Amino acid sequence: MLTKIDICNIALGLIGTSFIKSFDEKSKEALVCKQYYDNCKDKLLSRYDWSFARKIAKLAKVVDDDKSLSQNIFKNIFQLPTDMISIIKVFESNSYDFVVSVDKLLTNLDSVTILYTSNGVNVHLYTPLFIDSLTSTLASDLAVTITDNYQLSANLKILAEEKLKVASVVDANSFSSNSRDNISNL
């Protein structure tokens, strides 16, 4: 099973630099990997509805006594999950009768359950093709900072985009239309 460090080392290998053993090392590679990893992962998670990163949550209502959040437009305010990247579906709604404001969902619905993309997914749940895409994307982001090689970064970005296309198509095809119908009927 791969770890965050393993993923970083694959990316570092793609740019031809030294590997790391932890994010706390006193090396440029460790410092930059620690700085870039989560942002790079979240960037990829936000670009596609990955099946391994989906979660369902029933949202808790938030009290808005002074109506500063709802502005008297919406009846209810709900707290969004802290690990949410994006909402995929609001189960109680067939339309866009809600607004997302920072970390809150404003709506006239009385209860809200969402399907969403989470950035809190354990690395062990990443698909091999997502990891392949993540390592290439991370390598592209790291290349300029570590090697000052803009051409290498540009080449890795092209490679990362190709890998993302393949990974997202395979992920979509592995999630059967029958499963999609079941989710939309929840």
Backbone as CSV, one residue per row, in Angstrom:
resi,resn,N_x,N_y,N_z,CA_x,CA_y,CA_z,C_x,C_y,C_z
1,MET,0.828,-1.183,0.000,0.000,0.000,0.000,0.879,1.257,0.000
2,LEU,0.552,2.176,-0.885,1.324,3.403,-0.992,0.948,4.403,0.103
3,THR,1.902,5.229,0.464,1.685,6.316,1.417,1.861,7.641,0.687
4,LYS,1.580,8.742,1.382,1.816,10.065,0.799,3.288,10.230,0.414
5,ILE,4.167,9.720,1.263,5.612,9.804,0.986,5.955,9.012,-0.273
6,ASP,5.368,7.818,-0.428,5.604,7.020,-1.638,5.164,7.776,-2.884
7,ILE,3.997,8.409,-2.803,3.485,9.180,-3.941,4.429,10.335,-4.255
8,CYS,4.877,11.019,-3.231,5.843,12.108,-3.437,7.136,11.589,-4.062
9,ASN,7.608,10.437,-3.621,8.848,9.880,-4.167,8.707,9.478,-5.632
10,ILE,7.538,8.996,-6.025,7.311,8.698,-7.443,7.395,9.997,-8.240
11,ALA,6.767,11.065,-7.720,6.819,12.380,-8.383,8.257,12.893,-8.438
12,LEU,8.975,12.760,-7.338,10.381,13.202,-7.314,11.218,12.403,-8.302
13,GLY,10.917,11.115,-8.436,11.612,10.280,-9.410,11.371,10.750,-10.840
14,LEU,10.157,11.215,-11.108,9.838,11.720,-12.451,10.638,12.973,-12.804
15,ILE,11.017,13.745,-11.785,11.822,14.939,-12.079,13.316,14.701,-11.858
16,GLY,13.665,13.472,-11.443,15.077,13.096,-11.346,15.816,13.707,-10.174
17,THR,15.158,13.783,-9.027,15.810,14.351,-7.845,15.797,13.347,-6.695
18,SER,16.318,13.732,-5.562,16.444,12.845,-4.399,15.090,12.504,-3.788
19,PHE,15.017,11.293,-3.240,13.815,10.841,-2.544,13.819,11.336,-1.110
20,ILE,12.649,11.241,-0.466,12.522,11.650,0.940,12.013,10.478,1.769
21,LYS,12.247,10.548,3.081,11.726,9.530,4.001,10.583,10.067,4.841
22,SER,10.520,11.408,4.997,9.422,12.038,5.732,9.293,13.487,5.306
23,PHE,8.154,14.064,5.611,7.936,15.480,5.301,8.728,16.394,6.233
24,ASP,9.226,15.849,7.333,9.930,16.653,8.329,11.443,16.719,8.121
25,GLU,11.925,16.087,7.062,13.357,16.159,6.752,13.759,17.600,6.480
26,LYS,15.025,17.865,6.608,15.569,19.201,6.343,16.093,19.297,4.913
27,SER,15.310,18.823,3.954,15.724,18.903,2.551,14.716,19.739,1.777
28,LYS,15.171,20.289,0.675,14.294,21.085,-0.191,13.143,20.216,-0.699
29,GLU,13.456,18.970,-1.067,12.435,18.063,-1.592,11.326,17.812,-0.569
30,ALA,11.704,17.552,0.683,10.704,17.296,1.728,9.848,18.527,1.996
31,LEU,10.501,19.668,2.074,9.784,20.919,2.330,8.780,21.209,1.217
32,VAL,9.202,21.056,-0.023,8.336,21.352,-1.161,7.211,20.319,-1.280
33,CYS,7.517,19.049,-1.064,6.470,18.017,-1.109,5.410,18.272,-0.037
34,LYS,5.858,18.611,1.166,4.921,18.914,2.259,4.038,20.106,1.886
35,GLN,4.631,21.079,1.236,3.928,22.296,0.856,2.936,22.047,-0.295
36,TYR,3.268,21.194,-1.247,2.478,21.019,-2.462,1.490,19.851,-2.435
37,TYR,1.750,18.810,-1.653,0.996,17.561,-1.769,-0.510,17.756,-1.620
38,ASP,-0.967,18.309,-0.513,-2.411,18.414,-0.268,-3.107,19.280,-1.302
39,ASN,-2.488,20.383,-1.679,-3.089,21.246,-2.691,-3.216,20.520,-4.024
40,CYS,-2.193,19.801,-4.391,-2.194,19.063,-5.651,-3.278,17.975,-5.630
41,LYS,-3.366,17.242,-4.531,-4.390,16.201,-4.386,-5.787,16.811,-4.472
42,ASP,-6.015,17.910,-3.742,-7.331,18.555,-3.748,-7.681,19.098,-5.128
43,LYS,-6.679,19.605,-5.830,-6.877,20.108,-7.190,-7.388,18.986,-8.094
44,LEU,-6.784,17.810,-8.003,-7.236,16.672,-8.814,-8.607,16.176,-8.388
45,LEU,-8.845,16.124,-7.081,-10.159,15.679,-6.589,-11.268,16.605,-7.069
46,SER,-10.967,17.887,-7.205,-11.988,18.852,-7.623,-12.274,18.812,-9.125
47,ARG,-11.413,18.184,-9.888,-11.574,18.184,-11.347,-12.503,17.101,-11.865
48,TYR,-12.832,16.133,-11.014,-13.659,15.017,-11.473,-14.370,14.389,-10.274
49,ASP,-15.511,13.784,-10.511,-16.298,13.103,-9.481,-15.760,11.676,-9.300
50,TRP,-14.665,11.549,-8.540,-14.004,10.251,-8.349,-14.867,9.348,-7.472
51,SER,-15.089,8.118,-7.909,-15.949,7.202,-7.157,-15.383,6.881,-5.768
52,PHE,-14.074,6.793,-5.619,-13.480,6.452,-4.323,-13.556,7.595,-3.315
53,ALA,-13.826,8.817,-3.784,-13.816,9.991,-2.903,-15.225,10.467,-2.536
54,ARG,-16.236,9.681,-2.881,-17.616,10.076,-2.588,-17.992,9.733,-1.153
55,LYS,-18.724,10.655,-0.541,-19.293,10.417,0.787,-20.709,10.967,0.816
56,ILE,-21.513,10.422,1.715,-22.870,10.907,1.945,-22.934,11.463,3.358
57,ALA,-23.577,12.616,3.515,-23.707,13.221,4.847,-25.067,13.891,4.981
58,LYS,-25.696,13.669,6.134,-26.887,14.421,6.504,-26.381,15.663,7.227
59,LEU,-26.740,16.821,6.717,-26.199,18.071,7.241,-26.949,18.554,8.475
60,ALA,-26.209,19.169,9.389,-26.786,19.732,10.613,-27.205,21.178,10.360
61,LYS,-28.374,21.538,10.913,-28.860,22.919,10.795,-28.011,23.843,11.654
62,VAL,-27.872,25.074,11.167,-27.149,26.114,11.881,-28.158,27.187,12.267
63,VAL,-28.050,27.677,13.489,-28.939,28.741,13.940,-28.438,30.074,13.398
64,ASP,-29.366,30.826,12.812,-29.039,32.137,12.240,-30.035,33.157,12.789
65,ASP,-29.963,33.400,14.096,-30.936,34.264,14.765,-31.016,35.663,14.182
66,ASP,-29.881,36.214,13.820,-29.901,37.595,13.311,-30.050,37.666,11.790
67,LYS,-30.230,36.522,11.153,-30.434,36.426,9.699,-29.274,37.009,8.887
68,SER,-28.102,37.082,9.491,-26.943,37.635,8.773,-26.492,36.719,7.637
69,LEU,-26.669,35.393,7.814,-26.279,34.468,6.757,-27.370,34.295,5.707
70,SER,-28.598,34.076,6.146,-29.681,33.784,5.207,-30.253,35.026,4.551
71,GLN,-30.073,36.201,5.190,-30.546,37.482,4.660,-32.038,37.448,4.342
72,ASN,-32.790,36.631,5.108,-34.243,36.470,4.942,-34.639,35.929,3.571
73,ILE,-33.707,35.374,2.835,-34.002,34.784,1.529,-34.288,33.291,1.688
74,PHE,-33.542,32.649,2.596,-33.678,31.217,2.804,-34.153,30.934,4.224
75,LYS,-34.954,29.879,4.368,-35.456,29.493,5.687,-34.400,28.827,6.551
76,ASN,-33.508,28.049,5.914,-32.593,27.212,6.683,-31.155,27.303,6.197
77,ILE,-30.271,27.087,7.160,-28.836,27.063,6.884,-28.278,25.766,7.451
78,PHE,-27.433,25.104,6.680,-26.836,23.841,7.086,-25.320,23.940,6.994
79,GLN,-24.645,23.280,7.933,-23.183,23.241,7.960,-22.687,22.182,6.982
80,LEU,-21.783,22.566,6.087,-21.187,21.613,5.152,-20.043,20.861,5.838
81,PRO,-19.748,19.639,5.389,-18.639,18.874,5.967,-17.297,19.589,5.754
82,THR,-16.433,19.492,6.729,-15.128,20.158,6.640,-14.226,19.522,5.575
83,ASP,-14.500,18.276,5.202,-13.682,17.589,4.196,-14.271,17.683,2.785
84,MET,-15.266,18.547,2.586,-15.944,18.633,1.299,-15.146,19.449,0.284
85,ILE,-14.976,18.862,-0.900,-14.393,19.565,-2.044,-15.529,20.155,-2.884
86,SER,-16.542,19.322,-3.179,-17.667,19.785,-3.981,-18.893,18.921,-3.723
87,ILE,-20.059,19.517,-3.940,-21.328,18.785,-3.824,-21.612,18.117,-5.162
88,ILE,-21.952,16.847,-5.102,-22.329,16.105,-6.303,-23.851,16.118,-6.448
89,LYS,-24.545,15.925,-5.322,-26.007,15.845,-5.354,-26.582,16.229,-3.999
90,VAL,-27.714,16.953,-4.040,-28.537,17.178,-2.854,-29.741,16.268,-3.036
91,PHE,-29.880,15.257,-2.194,-30.887,14.226,-2.408,-32.322,14.736,-2.325
92,GLU,-32.579,15.719,-1.496,-33.938,16.209,-1.320,-34.362,17.192,-2.409
93,SER,-33.478,17.473,-3.338,-33.725,18.520,-4.314,-33.586,18.002,-5.736
94,ASN,-34.498,18.440,-6.605,-34.403,18.117,-8.026,-33.888,19.297,-8.835
95,SER,-33.614,20.387,-8.153,-33.142,21.582,-8.847,-32.118,22.292,-7.964
96,TYR,-31.669,23.435,-8.429,-30.719,24.232,-7.656,-31.488,25.203,-6.768
97,ASP,-32.153,24.681,-5.735,-32.876,25.544,-4.799,-32.077,25.703,-3.509
98,PHE,-30.782,25.884,-3.698,-29.887,26.114,-2.573,-28.700,26.940,-3.060
99,VAL,-27.995,27.520,-2.107,-26.790,28.293,-2.403,-25.716,27.857,-1.424
100,VAL,-24.511,27.694,-1.908,-23.377,27.396,-1.038,-22.659,28.708,-0.765
101,SER,-22.477,28.987,0.517,-21.774,30.195,0.934,-20.674,29.793,1.905
102,VAL,-19.452,29.817,1.438,-18.260,29.407,2.181,-18.448,27.972,2.682
103,ASP,-18.745,27.775,3.958,-18.906,26.429,4.520,-20.345,26.133,4.938
104,LYS,-21.297,26.845,4.347,-22.721,26.679,4.671,-23.520,26.448,3.396
105,LEU,-24.634,25.735,3.553,-25.590,25.547,2.478,-26.875,26.249,2.901
106,LEU,-27.347,27.197,2.108,-28.547,27.962,2.405,-29.665,27.457,1.507
107,THR,-30.845,27.192,2.102,-31.933,26.594,1.342,-33.261,26.782,2.061
108,ASN,-34.337,26.482,1.359,-35.654,26.444,1.976,-36.040,25.012,2.336
109,LEU,-35.201,24.064,2.031,-35.446,22.669,2.405,-35.335,22.523,3.921
110,ASP,-36.124,21.597,4.490,-36.103,21.407,5.938,-35.033,20.431,6.408
111,SER,-34.598,19.566,5.513,-33.487,18.664,5.829,-32.673,18.481,4.556
112,VAL,-31.379,18.227,4.734,-30.494,18.117,3.581,-29.514,16.968,3.790
113,THR,-29.477,16.087,2.795,-28.481,15.028,2.736,-27.758,15.189,1.406
114,ILE,-26.443,15.193,1.453,-25.672,15.410,0.227,-24.752,14.236,-0.088
115,LEU,-24.487,14.087,-1.356,-23.411,13.246,-1.864,-22.336,14.237,-2.271
116,TYR,-21.114,14.026,-1.797,-20.070,15.005,-2.065,-18.719,14.348,-2.278
117,THR,-17.813,15.121,-2.852,-16.426,14.681,-2.998,-15.667,15.111,-1.755
118,SER,-14.987,14.150,-1.128,-14.248,14.393,0.107,-12.751,14.442,-0.156
119,ASN,-12.078,15.360,0.535,-10.617,15.368,0.461,-10.011,14.612,1.641
120,GLY,-10.852,13.989,2.448,-10.386,13.245,3.610,-10.280,11.747,3.383
121,VAL,-10.206,11.352,2.135,-10.141,9.934,1.790,-8.749,9.385,2.075
122,ASN,-8.688,8.212,2.676,-7.425,7.555,2.965,-6.689,7.231,1.667
123,VAL,-5.408,7.450,1.652,-4.566,7.193,0.476,-4.753,5.763,-0.034
124,HIS,-5.022,4.826,0.855,-5.169,3.427,0.461,-6.389,3.190,-0.426
125,LEU,-7.327,4.156,-0.465,-8.511,4.017,-1.308,-8.316,4.598,-2.707
126,TYR,-7.234,5.329,-2.936,-6.970,5.890,-4.257,-6.827,4.756,-5.267
127,THR,-7.380,4.960,-6.444,-7.203,3.962,-7.505,-5.790,4.089,-8.079
128,PRO,-5.271,3.022,-8.666,-3.936,3.102,-9.264,-3.825,4.205,-10.328
129,LEU,-4.875,4.400,-11.113,-4.817,5.428,-12.152,-4.918,6.836,-11.569
130,PHE,-5.627,7.006,-10.451,-5.635,8.306,-9.782,-4.231,8.602,-9.248
131,ILE,-3.598,7.605,-8.655,-2.229,7.777,-8.148,-1.289,8.150,-9.293
132,ASP,-1.447,7.482,-10.421,-0.617,7.784,-11.592,-0.812,9.235,-12.014
133,SER,-2.045,9.680,-12.041,-2.348,11.068,-12.398,-1.816,12.039,-11.340
134,LEU,-1.982,11.680,-10.069,-1.511,12.532,-8.974,0.011,12.685,-8.996
135,THR,0.726,11.594,-9.218,2.193,11.686,-9.215,2.699,12.555,-10.366
136,SER,2.064,12.429,-11.527,2.472,13.258,-12.666,2.138,14.730,-12.433
137,THR,0.969,14.992,-11.874,0.564,16.367,-11.577,1.480,16.973,-10.529
138,LEU,1.761,16.202,-9.491,2.655,16.669,-8.429,4.058,16.929,-8.987
139,ALA,4.538,16.029,-9.833,5.867,16.210,-10.441,5.908,17.497,-11.263
140,SER,4.847,17.752,-12.009,4.780,18.987,-12.797,4.846,20.217,-11.902
141,ASP,4.115,20.170,-10.787,4.116,21.300,-9.851,5.469,21.467,-9.149
142,LEU,6.121,20.348,-8.849,7.397,20.389,-8.124,8.590,20.753,-9.015
143,ALA,8.481,20.449,-10.298,9.641,20.546,-11.191,10.296,21.923,-11.207
144,VAL,9.494,22.967,-11.306,10.082,24.304,-11.386,10.725,24.683,-10.060
145,THR,10.044,24.404,-8.963,10.556,24.788,-7.646,11.850,24.050,-7.297
146,ILE,11.895,22.772,-7.619,13.066,21.972,-7.234,14.194,22.048,-8.260
147,THR,13.844,21.998,-9.555,14.894,21.916,-10.588,15.061,23.187,-11.405
148,ASP,14.116,24.112,-11.284,14.116,25.349,-12.064,14.054,25.048,-13.567
149,ASN,13.443,23.892,-13.909,13.365,23.454,-15.297,11.918,23.615,-15.782
150,TYR,11.640,24.719,-16.454,10.287,25.022,-16.928,9.837,24.066,-18.033
151,GLN,10.751,23.633,-18.874,10.398,22.701,-19.947,9.991,21.347,-19.374
152,LEU,10.723,20.871,-18.376,10.356,19.622,-17.718,8.969,19.735,-17.106
153,SER,8.705,20.844,-16.448,7.388,21.067,-15.848,6.289,21.044,-16.909
154,ALA,6.514,21.705,-18.040,5.524,21.744,-19.124,5.287,20.353,-19.698
155,ASN,6.351,19.577,-19.883,6.208,18.208,-20.392,5.440,17.330,-19.409
156,LEU,5.733,17.480,-18.131,5.026,16.693,-17.110,3.566,17.106,-17.011
157,LYS,3.265,18.368,-17.244,1.884,18.842,-17.224,1.085,18.180,-18.348
158,ILE,1.676,18.079,-19.524,1.022,17.396,-20.650,0.785,15.931,-20.300
159,LEU,1.793,15.287,-19.745,1.668,13.889,-19.324,0.573,13.744,-18.268
160,ALA,0.545,14.661,-17.308,-0.452,14.612,-16.230,-1.865,14.750,-16.783
161,GLU,-2.058,15.640,-17.740,-3.381,15.827,-18.346,-3.838,14.567,-19.070
162,GLU,-2.930,13.917,-19.772,-3.259,12.660,-20.465,-3.633,11.572,-19.457
163,LYS,-2.872,11.492,-18.391,-3.154,10.482,-17.362,-4.471,10.763,-16.660
164,LEU,-4.794,12.044,-16.458,-6.072,12.412,-15.846,-7.236,11.994,-16.736
165,LYS,-7.109,12.200,-18.036,-8.165,11.788,-18.972,-8.423,10.287,-18.870
166,VAL,-7.352,9.511,-18.899,-7.486,8.052,-18.814,-8.099,7.647,-17.471
167,ALA,-7.588,8.205,-16.394,-8.077,7.840,-15.061,-9.549,8.174,-14.886
168,SER,-9.979,9.331,-15.369,-11.384,9.727,-15.193,-12.313,8.879,-16.056
169,VAL,-11.894,8.518,-17.255,-12.717,7.657,-18.112,-12.849,6.269,-17.501
170,VAL,-11.751,5.712,-17.041,-11.798,4.378,-16.425,-12.657,4.412,-15.159
171,ASP,-12.509,5.469,-14.353,-13.324,5.596,-13.143,-14.804,5.672,-13.497
172,ALA,-15.150,6.451,-14.510,-16.551,6.581,-14.938,-17.092,5.249,-15.436
173,ASN,-16.288,4.532,-16.198,-16.735,3.250,-16.738,-16.837,2.170,-15.676
174,SER,-16.067,2.286,-14.612,-16.133,1.279,-13.551,-17.331,1.496,-12.644
175,PHE,-17.914,2.681,-12.707,-19.093,3.014,-11.915,-20.292,2.812,-12.827
176,SER,-20.935,1.646,-12.711,-21.966,1.247,-13.668,-23.160,2.191,-13.676
177,SER,-23.877,2.212,-14.803,-25.071,3.053,-14.915,-26.136,2.601,-13.919
178,ASN,-26.161,1.323,-13.578,-27.097,0.820,-12.568,-26.818,1.460,-11.218
179,SER,-25.549,1.592,-10.858,-25.177,2.244,-9.599,-25.554,3.710,-9.618
180,ARG,-25.388,4.376,-10.767,-25.776,5.789,-10.882,-27.276,5.944,-10.669
181,ASP,-28.071,5.023,-11.245,-29.534,5.082,-11.075,-29.910,4.911,-9.616
182,ASN,-29.202,4.025,-8.907,-29.487,3.817,-7.495,-29.193,5.066,-6.678
183,ILE,-28.110,5.765,-6.997,-27.762,6.990,-6.279,-28.803,8.082,-6.545
184,SER,-29.229,8.216,-7.798,-30.179,9.285,-8.100,-31.556,9.018,-7.507
185,ASN,-31.838,7.770,-7.139,-33.127,7.447,-6.524,-33.094,7.477,-5.001
186,LEU,-31.935,7.741,-4.403,-31.848,7.791,-2.944,-32.601,8.975,-2.388
